[in-house]
């Protein structure tokens, strides 16, 4: 099969594009009909050996995950995902074993998010697999920026944190089969994370928002810096239930996974304190996990001994600290 | 420097985004204000060891080229480039030596094409450098598809072909300094190709269009298949002037470079035969290089012995044939 044959195959694997698409896969570029909404664009990549290990992730898992991590950024802006382009760099000879499963997962994820795959690219690379996805969404209401947090806001977390990091530890210490059998929720969070997508989310009044890709504390710092506020975290409000059994077994601290583990794709946001009940009704499972304060950018927890600052460690591709 | 520091640096290196951009670099995603035009989206990648060799390409060259190859796809659709997102995967420790030069080249190319860099991503990869760019343009008139060629159309080529392939051969046989000194046009075509961008191009009546990234014959085949037509090429109408000295010196055939060399980013298009003069006036340097015929998809040249078919060889990432 040559590149053109693969592109034809891919066309047959993905859903027919939605109404807004004038030109989809197969020409020099995709064309979208004019839209009355603002368009939201983001790009994220999954790199072999950094974001996944082919010993654990199937091609189908990677199809799901590559799209989900981008949809999560679209959701964080308060937008509805619509389209995606998929740029694959893969070793020669890998296409046969990789592309069918990858596009099966990608198409399923796209279908569940009502998102059309409108284009992409295939390139060869001797050295490893890189998956770059660009997602496009339609803004609903005003963009939800990192800079919108205000003093006295409640800090909310929608979705689990720490699960993906704990899932990776389970995979690395137990192997794929045993980890899946004993800790299915954690392994699923690592291999097939889901973006937080809901119409209810889009209609809420939210001040600031970010998705938790690099770890909870790291994202709290992003909000604190962009909004020039202090962020007080109530760690007792985090849900560690699913983490505790593995923590007990491995001697790890469940709270550390929740604070510093990356790749969870939960949504972290702030809203006026009076909206707590409305938000709890709209987003089942959402938790109020802290409060915004006036002051210099900072992140802390309150203990009997006073403020305990939390450092911005988390997954950083270019720094010295790694989660 | 950590990832956040690099993103701040990048913000300072790129031009302030244009009016259409509500949110640029630095949040979870970019936001574009609603546009009355259809939007055109494409993504393309440059891979270390496949599309470039760091022994020849400087980071600045790669900044230019990574954007130009995407702008070329936007131009081929008959659209005006507006925005780009840049997804970089690079080895740890490479950022300091790579990012400043890369963004210098990228910003210069973006500025000359009136294109705003609105977002991107940085990831680590032990194994090599991958650059994925997604470009967004605004459609002018109807999209120019591969499928629009009609019997009796003239086939036009705007821009040089074979130069980039010959430039690569010069680099590989002579080394960077000598190749640049002796064959500056060819080396420039390889290291810093330019997309064919012009308002005059956008206002022409064109039936079908494609950019020449994989080689002239390969792209003729794409048009032939998509339009279900035969494409007759007049090889004597190709401009081999700049190729001839290196061909003479190296014993290579200049015509082979022109027919099968990739990475030139010329535009290949068809238009009604009566438009030849108008097109020649609008696009200086454009050449009529063939004619479209009714019949099964095919590509050929006419010789004294009759039709000589041209096979669709060119750069194929997954096939057995390579340029």
HADDOCK unambig.tbl for C-alpha pairs under 7 A between the chains (distance, minus, plus):
assign (segid A and resid 1 and name CA) (segid B and resid 318 and name CA) 6.84 0.50 0.50
assign (segid A and resid 1 and name CA) (segid B and resid 319 and name CA) 6.14 0.50 0.50
assign (segid A and resid 2 and name CA) (segid B and resid 316 and name CA) 6.66 0.50 0.50
assign (segid A and resid 2 and name CA) (segid B and resid 318 and name CA) 4.79 0.50 0.50
assign (segid A and resid 2 and name CA) (segid B and resid 319 and name CA) 4.10 0.50 0.50
assign (segid A and resid 3 and name CA) (segid B and resid 316 and name CA) 6.06 0.50 0.50
assign (segid A and resid 3 and name CA) (segid B and resid 317 and name CA) 6.04 0.50 0.50
assign (segid A and resid 3 and name CA) (segid B and resid 318 and name CA) 5.19 0.50 0.50
assign (segid A and resid 3 and name CA) (segid B and resid 319 and name CA) 6.54 0.50 0.50
assign (segid A and resid 27 and name CA) (segid B and resid 145 and name CA) 6.53 0.50 0.50
assign (segid A and resid 27 and name CA) (segid B and resid 146 and name CA) 6.43 0.50 0.50
assign (segid A and resid 28 and name CA) (segid B and resid 73 and name CA) 5.31 0.50 0.50
assign (segid A and resid 28 and name CA) (segid B and resid 76 and name CA) 6.76 0.50 0.50
assign (segid A and resid 28 and name CA) (segid B and resid 77 and name CA) 6.70 0.50 0.50
assign (segid A and resid 28 and name CA) (segid B and resid 210 and name CA) 6.52 0.50 0.50
assign (segid A and resid 29 and name CA) (segid B and resid 40 and name CA) 6.28 0.50 0.50
assign (segid A and resid 29 and name CA) (segid B and resid 41 and name CA) 5.48 0.50 0.50
assign (segid A and resid 29 and name CA) (segid B and resid 42 and name CA) 4.68 0.50 0.50
assign (segid A and resid 29 and name CA) (segid B and resid 73 and name CA) 6.23 0.50 0.50
assign (segid A and resid 29 and name CA) (segid B and resid 74 and name CA) 6.58 0.50 0.50
assign (segid A and resid 29 and name CA) (segid B and resid 77 and name CA) 6.85 0.50 0.50
assign (segid A and resid 30 and name CA) (segid B and resid 40 and name CA) 5.48 0.50 0.50
assign (segid A and resid 30 and name CA) (segid B and resid 41 and name CA) 5.12 0.50 0.50
assign (segid A and resid 30 and name CA) (segid B and resid 42 and name CA) 6.34 0.50 0.50
assign (segid A and resid 31 and name CA) (segid B and resid 38 and name CA) 6.50 0.50 0.50
assign (segid A and resid 31 and name CA) (segid B and resid 39 and name CA) 5.63 0.50 0.50
assign (segid A and resid 31 and name CA) (segid B and resid 40 and name CA) 4.39 0.50 0.50
assign (segid A and resid 31 and name CA) (segid B and resid 41 and name CA) 6.38 0.50 0.50
assign (segid A and resid 32 and name CA) (segid B and resid 38 and name CA) 5.42 0.50 0.50
assign (segid A and resid 32 and name CA) (segid B and resid 39 and name CA) 5.14 0.50 0.50
assign (segid A and resid 32 and name CA) (segid B and resid 40 and name CA) 6.33 0.50 0.50
assign (segid A and resid 33 and name CA) (segid B and resid 38 and name CA) 4.70 0.50 0.50
assign (segid A and resid 33 and name CA) (segid B and resid 39 and name CA) 6.78 0.50 0.50
assign (segid A and resid 34 and name CA) (segid B and resid 35 and name CA) 6.50 0.50 0.50
assign (segid A and resid 34 and name CA) (segid B and resid 36 and name CA) 5.70 0.50 0.50
assign (segid A and resid 34 and name CA) (segid B and resid 37 and name CA) 5.52 0.50 0.50
assign (segid A and resid 34 and name CA) (segid B and resid 38 and name CA) 4.52 0.50 0.50
assign (segid A and resid 34 and name CA) (segid B and resid 39 and name CA) 6.83 0.50 0.50
assign (segid A and resid 35 and name CA) (segid B and resid 34 and name CA) 6.50 0.50 0.50
assign (segid A and resid 36 and name CA) (segid B and resid 34 and name CA) 5.70 0.50 0.50
assign (segid A and resid 37 and name CA) (segid B and resid 34 and name CA) 5.51 0.50 0.50
assign (segid A and resid 38 and name CA) (segid B and resid 31 and name CA) 6.51 0.50 0.50
assign (segid A and resid 38 and name CA) (segid B and resid 32 and name CA) 5.40 0.50 0.50
assign (segid A and resid 38 and name CA) (segid B and resid 33 and name CA) 4.68 0.50 0.50
assign (segid A and resid 38 and name CA) (segid B and resid 34 and name CA) 4.51 0.50 0.50
assign (segid A and resid 39 and name CA) (segid B and resid 31 and name CA) 5.64 0.50 0.50
assign (segid A and resid 39 and name CA) (segid B and resid 32 and name CA) 5.14 0.50 0.50
assign (segid A and resid 39 and name CA) (segid B and resid 33 and name CA) 6.78 0.50 0.50
assign (segid A and resid 39 and name CA) (segid B and resid 34 and name CA) 6.82 0.50 0.50
assign (segid A and resid 40 and name CA) (segid B and resid 29 and name CA) 6.28 0.50 0.50
assign (segid A and resid 40 and name CA) (segid B and resid 30 and name CA) 5.49 0.50 0.50
assign (segid A and resid 40 and name CA) (segid B and resid 31 and name CA) 4.40 0.50 0.50
assign (segid A and resid 40 and name CA) (segid B and resid 32 and name CA) 6.33 0.50 0.50
assign (segid A and resid 41 and name CA) (segid B and resid 29 and name CA) 5.49 0.50 0.50
assign (segid A and resid 41 and name CA) (segid B and resid 30 and name CA) 5.13 0.50 0.50
assign (segid A and resid 41 and name CA) (segid B and resid 31 and name CA) 6.39 0.50 0.50
assign (segid A and resid 42 and name CA) (segid B and resid 29 and name CA) 4.69 0.50 0.50
assign (segid A and resid 42 and name CA) (segid B and resid 30 and name CA) 6.34 0.50 0.50
assign (segid A and resid 42 and name CA) (segid B and resid 119 and name CA) 6.93 0.50 0.50
assign (segid A and resid 43 and name CA) (segid B and resid 87 and name CA) 6.68 0.50 0.50
assign (segid A and resid 43 and name CA) (segid B and resid 120 and name CA) 5.86 0.50 0.50
assign (segid A and resid 43 and name CA) (segid B and resid 121 and name CA) 6.42 0.50 0.50
assign (segid A and resid 44 and name CA) (segid B and resid 87 and name CA) 6.94 0.50 0.50
assign (segid A and resid 44 and name CA) (segid B and resid 121 and name CA) 5.90 0.50 0.50
assign (segid A and resid 47 and name CA) (segid B and resid 125 and name CA) 6.66 0.50 0.50
assign (segid A and resid 50 and name CA) (segid B and resid 125 and name CA) 6.71 0.50 0.50
assign (segid A and resid 73 and name CA) (segid B and resid 28 and name CA) 5.32 0.50 0.50
assign (segid A and resid 73 and name CA) (segid B and resid 29 and name CA) 6.24 0.50 0.50
assign (segid A and resid 74 and name CA) (segid B and resid 29 and name CA) 6.59 0.50 0.50
assign (segid A and resid 76 and name CA) (segid B and resid 28 and name CA) 6.77 0.50 0.50
assign (segid A and resid 77 and name CA) (segid B and resid 28 and name CA) 6.70 0.50 0.50
assign (segid A and resid 77 and name CA) (segid B and resid 29 and name CA) 6.85 0.50 0.50
assign (segid A and resid 87 and name CA) (segid B and resid 43 and name CA) 6.68 0.50 0.50
assign (segid A and resid 87 and name CA) (segid B and resid 44 and name CA) 6.96 0.50 0.50
assign (segid A and resid 92 and name CA) (segid B and resid 318 and name CA) 6.55 0.50 0.50
assign (segid A and resid 119 and name CA) (segid B and resid 42 and name CA) 6.91 0.50 0.50
assign (segid A and resid 120 and name CA) (segid B and resid 43 and name CA) 5.85 0.50 0.50
assign (segid A and resid 121 and name CA) (segid B and resid 43 and name CA) 6.42 0.50 0.50
assign (segid A and resid 121 and name CA) (segid B and resid 44 and name CA) 5.92 0.50 0.50
assign (segid A and resid 123 and name CA) (segid B and resid 317 and name CA) 5.78 0.50 0.50
assign (segid A and resid 124 and name CA) (segid B and resid 317 and name CA) 5.46 0.50 0.50
assign (segid A and resid 125 and name CA) (segid B and resid 47 and name CA) 6.64 0.50 0.50
assign (segid A and resid 125 and name CA) (segid B and resid 50 and name CA) 6.71 0.50 0.50
assign (segid A and resid 127 and name CA) (segid B and resid 127 and name CA) 6.08 0.50 0.50
assign (segid A and resid 145 and name CA) (segid B and resid 27 and name CA) 6.53 0.50 0.50
assign (segid A and resid 146 and name CA) (segid B and resid 27 and name CA) 6.41 0.50 0.50
assign (segid A and resid 210 and name CA) (segid B and resid 28 and name CA) 6.52 0.50 0.50
assign (segid A and resid 316 and name CA) (segid B and resid 2 and name CA) 6.67 0.50 0.50
assign (segid A and resid 316 and name CA) (segid B and resid 3 and name CA) 6.04 0.50 0.50
assign (segid A and resid 317 and name CA) (segid B and resid 3 and name CA) 6.03 0.50 0.50
assign (segid A and resid 317 and name CA) (segid B and resid 123 and name CA) 5.75 0.50 0.50
assign (segid A and resid 317 and name CA) (segid B and resid 124 and name CA) 5.43 0.50 0.50
assign (segid A and resid 318 and name CA) (segid B and resid 1 and name CA) 6.81 0.50 0.50
assign (segid A and resid 318 and name CA) (segid B and resid 2 and name CA) 4.79 0.50 0.50
assign (segid A and resid 318 and name CA) (segid B and resid 3 and name CA) 5.16 0.50 0.50
assign (segid A and resid 318 and name CA) (segid B and resid 92 and name CA) 6.55 0.50 0.50
assign (segid A and resid 319 and name CA) (segid B and resid 1 and name CA) 6.08 0.50 0.50
assign (segid A and resid 319 and name CA) (segid B and resid 2 and name CA) 4.02 0.50 0.50
assign (segid A and resid 319 and name CA) (segid B and resid 3 and name CA) 6.48 0.50 0.50
